């Protein structure tokens, strides 16, 4: 079994970390700089930083707060939000990101993934897919979960991996912030479709949810969560200890 990663996610709006439920009802949490420093020290394997309103507001990602955050992080940092061009990739990487996450920009121009993979390597290109069930189908959403693209999600994810995405973050809109467990059905379909690392996002409420995720779907590489880590409901050192006790390899 591959070693599993535990990844906190910073959803950033107007320079502050926020959290909602089903991608709505955002409330203030903390400073991304302070949280990033905390997670670096508490044993997180990686960190994800999303400027969650950049695409919806049609602007580039705020780089000043990203630079401050990156300066405090000594674990791999994935950054997304408003990534539409190779210049956006370049700008974010120069601010301290290790990987770049693309969602709405790839929906508008799928060739962006191919171009970025050629320039920076597939390991640098992360597809973030916001997925929701619509009429029994997994559907891809754009602009921070606001717009139904009409595209079937599994085919879309496979296409992006074929173009060069080296990792996939599957954000389940249905389970986001609900804390009822990860969307195992959706994640299983993605794992069956692609051979790159898959990161599960949306639904973590307790340690047992991570145990169930990794035991049920050994093909999932990492569990990503936000509020349960931000509010101390799950402590990462204890989570890793509990996972090891269940026979799950963690870093």
N, C-alpha and C positions, 0 to 999 in steps of 0.2 A: 504493500500500500504506500502511495506517495505521502510525503509529509504535508499535513494540512496547514493552511494559513488562516490567521484570525486578523480581520481588517476592519478597523473603525472607519466610518465615513463622515466627513464634514460637509454638510449641505450649507453653503454660504450665500447669504443674501444681504446686500448693503453692508458688507464687511463683518457680519455676525453669523455665527452658526445658528441655524434654525432647524426645527423638526415639525413634521405634520403627520397626518394619517391619510392614506390613499392619495398622496401627493397634494393634499389640500390642508387648510387650517394651520398655517405655519405659526409657530411660537418661538420666541427667542431662547437660546440656550446659553451661549458663552462666546468668548473670543476665540477665533480659529487658531491664533498664535499660541494662546495658553493651552488650549486643548491638544494641539499638535505636540507641544512639549511634554504634556502629561502622558500622551499615548506612547511617545518615543521611550519614555522612562518606564512605562508599565508593561512592556513586553509585547506590544502589537508588532505583527510581522511586516505590515505595510500600512499606508494611510492613503485614503482617497479624499480629494478636495474637489467638490463640484460647485461652480458658480451657477446656482440653479435657475437664475432668471436671465442669464446672458442671452440665451437663444430666444426666449419669449420677448425680450426687450430689444432684440435685433442689434446687440452691441458685442464688442469684444470682451473677453474676460478681464476683470480687474486685476492688474498685475502688482499693484503696490502691496496689497494685503497678502497676495500669494508669495511675493519675495520675502516678506517678514515671516510667514509661516514656514516656508522652505528652509529658512536660515536656522530654524529650531528643530528640524527633522533630520534624524540620522538613520532612518529606515526608508525603503523605497516609497516614493511619492507619485501617485497617479493623479493627474489633474484634468478636469473637463469643464465644459460650459462655453458655448459660443465658439467652438472650434470648427471653422468653415474652410480654411485654406492652409496650405503648407506654411505660410507666414505665421499663422496662429500656432501651429505646431512649434515652429522655431522660437517664437516669442516665449511660449510657456516653458519649453525646455531650457531656455536661457535664464528663466526665473528660478530654476532649481528643480523642475519636475524630472522624474526618471521615465515616466510613461505618460502618454497623452490619451485621454478618453474622448471618443467621438460618438455622437448620437445623431442629432438633427442635421448636422453638417454632412454626414454620410448619407442620410436619407435624401437630402437635396442633390448630392453629388457623390454617388458611390465610388467613383474613380479616385476620390480623395484618399481612400484607404490604400488603394494600390500605389498611388504616388508617394504617400507617407511611408509605406512599408519599403519601397525601393530606396527612399532617401535615408530613412532612420533605422530600418530593420523592423521586422514583424514584431519583435519583442517589445518595441516601443509603442505599438499601435493597439489600443484597447477599444473594442466595440462595447458600448453601453447600450443595452436594449431595454427600453421601457415597454413592458408587455402586459396586456390585459385581455381577459376573456370577453369576447363579443359574439353572441349567437353561437356559442360552442366552439369558437375558433380562437386561437392565440393571435392577438392583433398587436402590431407595432404602433406605438404612440410617439409623437414628436413634440418639441417645444415643452420639455419638462412635464410630459404626461397630459398635455392640453389637447393635442390634435390626434385624432384617429387617422392613420395614414391609409387604412384599408388593406395594408399588406399583411400577409400571413407571417407570423414571427419566425417560425422554425426555418422556413425557406429563406427568409431575409438574413438570419444569422449565418446560415450555411454559406450564402452568397458572399457575405462580408469576410468570412474566414477564408473562402477561396480567393478573395481579392488580396488577402494578406494580413488581416487582423490576427494578432498573435495571442489574444486572450479575449474572453467574453464575460462581461458582467450582466447577469440576468436580473433586472429589477422587476419584481412582480408588483404591479400597481394594486392588484386585488388584496395582497397581504401586507402591503407597506404600512408600517406603524401599528398594525393590528395586534401584533405580539401573540399570534396564534400558531406560530410555526412557519417554516419555509414552505414555498409552493413546490412540493416534491414532484407533482405530476408535470408541471412546466419544466422544471430542471431536468427531469429524466428525459424528456423529449429533446432538450438541447444537447445533453450528454450523448445521446444516441446519434445525433446528427453531425457533431464536430469532434475533432481530435485535439483541439487546443485546450488550455486550462479554462475551466468554467468557474466563475465566482457567483455564489448564491447571495442574493440581496432581497430583503423584504420579508418580515415576519418573525424575526427572532424575538422571543419574549423571556426565555429562560435557558439555562445550561442544557436541559434535555433536548431543546430544539436543535442545538448544534450536534449533540450525540446522535439524534435521529437522522439528521441530514447526512452525516458522514458514514453512518452504518448502513443507511438505506441506499445511498448513492455514492459508492466509493469513487466514482468518476468525477465528483465535484472536488475542486482543488482548494477552495477557500470559502469561508463564511464571512459575509460583510454585514455589519449592523451599525446603528447610530444611537438611538435614544437609550437602549438598554446599557450601552457603555457610557454615554454622556451623563446619565443620571445615577450611575453607580449600581444599577440593578444587577448587572453582571460585571465582576471584576476580572480583567483579562488573566492575571496570574492564576487565580482560582479556577477559571474556565479551563485553562490549559492543563492544570493539575487534574481536574475532573475528566477531561478528555483522555489523558494518559491512563487514568485508572480504568477507563472503558476500552482500553486497547487501541486507541486512535493515536497515530503518530502526529505530534505537533512539534513545531520548532522550539 
